[in-house]
Amino acid sequence: MKTSTDTRQRLLDSARELLYSRSYGNVGVKEICDMAGVQKGSFYHFFPSKQELTLAVLDEFFIISKQEIFSRSFRPEWSGMQQLKALLENIYVFQKSTKEQIGKTLGCPYGNMSSEMSTQDEIIRQRLNGLLQQMEMSLKTALDQALHEGEIAPCNTAATAAAMFAFIEGLMLLAKTRNDPELIREIGAAMLTIRIGEQAAT
């Protein structure tokens, strides 16, 4: 017997797949319900609006990103630079796997949604910004460790993390545009050379 939890999860899974492979504006509530095998009335029982569903989907993407990419990359027993190298590799593996499954390189779900919705919906923009900042902080933590262990010269780790994260987002956009995840491996290592400023004296 299907439970309400099952129904809600089917809606989330369907919305996540449709929104990631297409776009917010191109996907309607009816299509999400049809894919999930759920009546439209049940949709509104769980989610007052498509916006609310999208916010929940973004949180789901965050959980998946942590499991599939960030937890596998930012391992405390590794050096800071090893963690950043692992991040690039795990992003590549994720994007390559997606291409093998559906024939398309989909890029970053947050970058995709940000490009479409940041000027259209302030609530969605704020959620995206918060989640992206949490991801960026993982890069800063790795850089702080690398600095402490003498792997890198003094730099502004916050600004460097932001620049590295911007590089990654741009790289995934390029890989999506060219439908070629191999670009992540071919030029991703350039991210590791980015340095911004010097660490402020304390």
N, C-alpha and C positions, 0 to 999 in steps of 0.2 A: 504494500500500500504506500502510495506516494505521500510524503508529509509536506507541510508548508515550507519546511526548510529546503526540501528537495526542489520544490517549485521555485522558490526564490533563487536557489543556486543555478537552476537551469536558465532562468532569465539573465542572471549575471554572466554565465558562460556564453550564452548566445550573443548578448550585447557586446561582450569583450571581443569575441571573434569578428563580429560584423563591424564594430567601430574601428578595430585595428586594421582590418583588411580593406576598409573603405573610408568612410568619414562620418562625422556627426550629422552633417546636413543631408547625407545620402541615405541614412538609415532611419526608418520610421518605427514607431512603437508596434504597429501591426506586424511588421516583418520580424521584429525581435520575438514577439509572441508566437508567431507561426513557427519559427525555427525552434523555439523552446517547447512547443506543444502546449501552450498555456493560453487560456482565454484572456481577452483584453481586460475584463473586469478584475481578474486575479492580478494582473500587472499593477493596477492602481491600488490594489490592496497592500502591495509591498512597497511600491514607489509612487509617490504623489505626482511625479512628473518625469519626463525623460531626463531632465537636468539632474534630479536626485539619483536616477539610475546611473547616469554617467559618473557622478561623484563616487558612487559605490564601485563602479568598474575601475576607476583610477586607483582606488585603494586596493582592489584586487591585483591590478597590474603591479603595484608596489610590492605586495607580498610575493608575487611571482618573480619579480626582479631581484628581490633579496635572496630568494631560494636558488634561483637559477644562475645568477650572476654575482651579486655582491657578497653573499656568504661564502661563495666559492673562491672569491678573489681576495677579500680583506681578512686574511687569516693572521691572527696576532703572532703566530710562530714564524711567520715570514718577515723578511725585511720590508721596509716601506716601498722600495722600488720593485721588489718582487711582487708585491701586492698590485701595484699599478700595471705591471706587465701582465699579470694574471687577469686583471680587469679587461684589458684589450683582447686577450685570448678568449675569455668567456663571452664577451660581446660578439666576437667573430663566430664562435661556435653556435650561439643562439640564433644569429642572423642567417648563418649558413644552413642550420637545421630548418628554419622557416622556409628558406628558398627551396630546399629539397622536398619539403612537404607540399607546398602549394605553388611552387614555380615563381614566386615573387619575393623580393627582398622588401620587407615592410618598414625597416627603419625603427626609430624609437617611438613607442606609442605616445609618450609624453610630448615629444617634439612635434609629432603629427597633430596632436590635439591642440598644442599651444599655437601652432601656425594658423589653425582654423578658428579657434575659439577665444583667444586672448583679448581680441578687440570686440567680441560679440557677447560675452557672458562673464561678468566680473567675478561671480562666485566660482565658476570653473577655473578662471585664470588664477585666482588666489589658491585654490587647491593644487593646481599644477605647480605653481611657484613654490609652495611649501614642500611638496614631495621632491621636486628637483633640488631644492636647497638641502634636503636631508641627504640626497645622493651625493651632492657636491661636498658635503661635510666629510663623507667617507674618504674622499680624495685628500682633503686637507689633513685628516688624521694620519693617513699614510705618509704624506709629505712631512708632517711634524716628526714622525718616527724616523724617516730617512734623514732628516736634518739632525736629529738627536744622535743618530748612530754614525754620523759623518759620511753618509752616502752621497749627500749633495751639499753644495756650498750654500751659505746663508741666502735666503730669499724670503719674500713675503709669501708665506705658504697659503694664506687665504686668497690672495690675488692669483697666485699660480694655480691653485685648485680651480678657481673660477675659469681661468683661461684654458686649462686642460679639459674641463667639463664642456666648455664651449666648442673646443676642438672635436671632442667625441660626438657631440650633437651634430655638428656640421659634417663630420665624417659619415655618420649614419644617414644623414640626408642625402649625401652624395652617393652612397652605396645604394640607397633606395632609388634615386633618380636613374642610376645606370643599371639597376637591377643586378648588382654584382657585389656580393659580400666579401669577395677576395680583396677589394680595396681596403678593407679594414686591416688586413694583414700587410698589404703592400705599403701603406703609408701611415698606419696607426702608430708605429714606433716613434714618429716625429713628435707625438704628444709628450713623450718622456723627456724631451730636451727643452720643453718650455720652462722658463723661469721669469718671474716678474719681481723686479725690485729687490731690496734688501729687507730682512726682518727688522722691524722697528726695535730700537734699543729699549731695554727694560731696566 
